[in-house]
């Protein structure tokens, strides 16, 4: 049995990573997700030439979208604790002319010097991290003093999903 929330903590050993990828792709296709993601990108106030950190990049879709802001002269650095997800992200971004760097890393101990990025972003990940406050502190450490750290997390207490056809939703195991 797949336990969606807890298995996200260690995808490479979850035994069903394809299910997680299908779920992420389904979410990415929804207008609500597109809308809020656009807002998180705008909040970072990125411009061409900037360097941005995408924390827990997943399949790389958001890292690829960030190229619209930093352009060909900018750089997107994407970290994830899953080598499989990093491989997915590398594959999806390989045709982009923006410079990418993909790093296997623990979000609570980012392997970058202080003030290394213009901005950093994390999306629906803190809920899966043992010490989310430490992850935010690390993101703030690696962002320049005039930069932005943007974090988005769902409010699970107000989320309602209803369907009699549970088998058609790849997010429910």
N, C-alpha and C positions, 0 to 999 in steps of 0.2 A: 504494500500500500504506500502511496506517495503522500507525504505530509508537506503540503505546499510551503507553509511558512518556515518550518524547521529545516526542510531540505534545501531551501535557498541559502542556508548558511554554509553548506558544503556541496555545491552542485556537482563537482567532479566525482564525488562518491555517492551521489544520490541514487544512481542506478536507472534514472529515467530523465536524463537531461533534455531529451527531445520534447518531452511534455512541457518543460519550462520554456523552451524556445517557442513552441506553438502558442503558449499563453502570452509571452511577451509580444509576439507578432500580432496576436489578436488585439491586445491592448493598444499597440501602436496604430492599428487600423481604425480605432474609434475616434470620432470627432472630439469627444470630451478630452481624450488624452492629447490629441494634436493641439487643442486649444491651450490647455494648461502648460504643456511643454513649451509652446511658443512664448507664453508669458514668462516662464523661468529663464528662457534664453534672453529675452528682452531685459529682464531685471539685471543681468550681468553687465549691461552697457558695453558690450564688446564692439571693437572696431577692427578693420583690416590691420594685420600685423600683430595683433594681441596673441598672447599665449594662455590657453585655457586648460584646466584640469577637469576631466570627466571622471568622477569617482564611481566605481563599480559600473563599468561601461556596458555590461551585458553584451548584447549582440552587435553593438556599435552603431545602431541607428541614430542615437542622440549625438554621438561623436561626429557622425557624418553631417547631421543637421548643423552642428556648430561651425562647419566650414563656411556656411553662408554668412557668418559674422566675422570670422578671422581672415577669411580669404586665402589666396595663394601665398601671401607673405606672412601669414600667421601660423600658429602651431596648435594642434590638439593633442594633449597627452591623456591617454585613457588608462586607468588602472582597474584591475579586477582581481579577485582572489581565486577565480576559476580560470585555469589554463584553457579549458574548452571554450569558454566565452571569449577569451582574448583571441583565440584562433578564429572564431566566428567574426569578431569585430575586424580583425586584420583582413579577412576575406572580403567583407562588405565595403571596406574603405580603400581597397588597393587601387581603384581607378581614379581616386580623387587626386587633384594636384596640390592640395593642402598637405603640409608636413604632419605626419602622425607619429606618435611614439606609444607603444603598448607595453605595459609593465605589470607583471604579476606582483601584487603587493597587498599587504594588510592595510586596510583603511585607517586603522588605529595607530599605525606607525609608517607614515608615508616616507618613501626614500628620496626626498627632495630637500634642497636647502631652503632656508627661510626666504620669504618674499620672492619666490621663483616664478609665480604665475600672475597674470592680470586678474583672473577670476577662477573660481572653482564651483562645481555643481555636483549635487547628489540628488537622486530621484528615487523614491520608494525603496530605499536601502537601509536607512538607519534602524528601521524596525527589525532588521535581521542581524544587527551588530550587537555584540555583548555590551559594549560601552559606547553608545552613540555620542555621548558628550565628548569623549576622547577623539572620535572621528571628526567632529566639528572643530575641535581645538586644533587638530592636525591640519585641517583644511585652512583654517584661519592663519596658521603659522606659515604655510607655503604660499599664501596670497599676499601681494603687495599691500602696503598700508592704505592705499587709495582704491583697492580693488574690492570685488564683491564675492561673498560666499553665499550661494543660493541652495537651499535645501527644500525639498518637497516631500511630504509624507501624507498618506491618506488618513482620513478620520474614519476608522473602522467602525466606530459606534453608530455612525449615521449611514453606513453603506448597506443597501438592501439589494439582494439579487433573488429573483424569483423565476422559476421555470420548472415545468414538469418534465422537461426534456434534458435532464442533467448530462446525458451522454454526448450532447452536441457542444458542451462547453469544455474546451481543453484545459481550463484552469481548475476544474474540479476533478479530483482523483477519485 
